Amino acid sequence: MTKVKMNVQTAYHGELLREGKEYEIDEATAKRWNASKIAEILSIGDEDRP
């Protein structure tokens, strides 16, 4: 799972994801959203864990 910060509000798997909030989504979706400026990637997988 990848942690992202939303740049816009969008619906994802029946959930409303709000602009400015952080969520965990699958890596492939996170990369697409980052490329489309929908969300900013904060961390991928376990990168930020010891």
PyMOL commands that set and color helices and strands:
alter all, ss='L'
color gray80, all
select helices_A, chain A and resi 27-35
alter helices_A, ss='H'
color red, helices_A
select strands_A, chain A and resi 2-6+10-12+15-17+22-25+39-44
alter strands_A, ss='S'
color yellow, strands_A
deselect
rebuild
show_as cartoon
